[in-house]
């Protein structure tokens, strides 16, 4: 019996932390978006939303962060003219998030997702540091005041212009944080008390 109790004690004391996934949801970033209020159709939707947050303090280390989103999107059109006459092409922008903080001024973390035409569910992208890439460790987010910007990511070169707006509604934005979460600590005296 004593051997079994000692084996249990060793297992319980060794298991002080476990890999787990924490989910952070951002209802402040959901809603309708459009690329430009100056290109039809014009709905008066923003092209960026922001929120400030902190990583929960029960996360003691971070291995990976996934941006996950759901919603529906409508493709737009651009017109380009490189001297051979105007040419119309469909365009689908990226949806991106930037995380900045006074804790790492001038640097940021980012992730981008290309939405699908029509409804889409749980599209994911891995959060990475920039700039240059890989300079920041994800653990620098722990305890930091984080400013998140969620926006439509579209760059047009000079010969192209947006002629039909691309727009949509984001119904879910969340972060899946794979990290280390402490479990309830168990003291040696607490285990001994079980066998008295």
N, C-alpha and C positions, 0 to 999 in steps of 0.2 A: 504494500500500500504506500509505503514511504517513497519507493522508487517511482511509482506513478505520479505521486504528488510533486516530486522534484522535476519530473519530465514536464508536467503541466506548468510548473513555475518557470522553467527555462523557456518554454514556448511563449508564455504570456509576457515575460519580460523582454524577449527578443522582438516581439511584435509591437513596437512602439509607434510605427507609422506604416501607412499603406498607400499604394497608388490608388487614386480615385479621380472621378471626374466631377467637377463642379460646373453648374450651369448658371450663367448670368443672362437674364432677359432684359431687353431694352424697348419697352413699349413707347418711349419717347421718340424712337427712331422709326417707328412704323407709320404708315399713312401713304398718301399719294405723292408722287414726284413727277416732274417733267424736266426735260433738258433746258428749255428756254421759254420764258414768258413772252418772247417776241416772235415766236414762230408758231403758226397754226398747227394743230388746234391748241388754243390757249385756255387752260383750266385755272390758272392762278395758283398752281401747286409750286412748292419750293423745289429747288434742286439740291438742297443740303439741309440736314438737321444735325443738332449737336446735343450732347449730354455729358455731364461730368460724373465720375464714379471712382471708386477704389476697389481693388481686389479684396474679397473677404479675408479677414485676418486668420481664418483657420487653414488657409492654404499656405504651407510653409516653403514649398518649392514648386516651380512650374516647369514641366517638360515640353508641353505643346499647347497652343491655343488655336482652336478652329472657329472661324466665323461661319455661322449657319444662318441661312435666310430662306424664307418662303414668300410667295406672292404671285403676281401676274404682271406681264409686261407686253407693251405694244411696240413693234419695230417702227423706226422712222425712216426718212430718206435724206440722202445728201446729194447735191449736185456738184460735180467737179468738171473743170474745164482746163485742160492742159494745152490748149491751143488747137485741138482737133474738134472743138464743139462741145457743148454741155452733155454730160452723161449722168444719168440718175442711178443711184445705187441704194439698196437698203442698208440701214445702219442700226446696230444694237450696241448701246454704250455699256461700259462696265459699271458696276456698283461697288464702291470702295469705302473702306473705313480707315481713318488715320487716328492713331493714339499718340498724343503728345503729353508732355508733363514738364513742370519746372524741375523735376528730379533729373531729367536728361535734356537740357535745353539744346535746341538745334537739331536734335535727332527725333525719330519717331518710329512707331511700328505701323505696319499697314497690311491689308489684305484686300483682294479684289475678286469679284465674281461676275462672270458674264451671264446675265439672266437669259432664260429661254423665252421665245415667243409664246404667249399664252400663259396659263398657270404653271407654276413650278413649286416644288417642295424640297426643302432641306438641301439646297445647294451649299457646298462648303468650300472654304479656302483657308489655308494655313497662315496664321499671323507671322510676319517676318519683320526684322528690324531694318532700318535704313537711316541714314545714309552716311557712309557706304554700307552695303548689306553685311549683316552679321556682326556689326560693331557692338550692339546692345544684346545683353542676355535677357531672356524673358523674366528672370527673377528680379530684374530692376523695376518691374511693374508692381511688385509686392510692396505695399505700404505707400505707394506714390499716388498723388492726386492726378487722375488721368482725365484728359479732355478728349472726347471722342467726336469725330466728324464723320458722318455718313453722307455720301454724296454721289451724284452721277458723274462718272469719270469719262470725259470725252475730249479729245484734242483733235481739232481740224486743221489741216495745213492750208496755206493761203489760197490754193486754187479750188478749195472745196467750201461749200456753205451748206448749213442745215436748211432743208426746204420743207420737210414735214417733221414735226416734233415726235420724239420718242418719249413715252410716258408709261406709268404703271403704278401699282399699289403694292407696298411691302406690308405683309401681314405678320411677319415674325422675324425679329433680328435677335440673335443670341450668340453668346460665346460658350463653347465647351472647353473648359480648362482641365487638362490632364496634369495632375500634380500630386504632391504628397500632402496628405491630410492626417494629422495626428489622431490616433485613436485614444480612447480613455486610458490613462496610465493606470497600471496596477502595481501597487507596492508589495514588497516581500512580506511586510507585516499583515497586509490585507489578505494575502493568500494563506499565510499561516493561520489567520483567524478562521478560515473555512474549515480547518482540520482540528480545531480545539473542541 
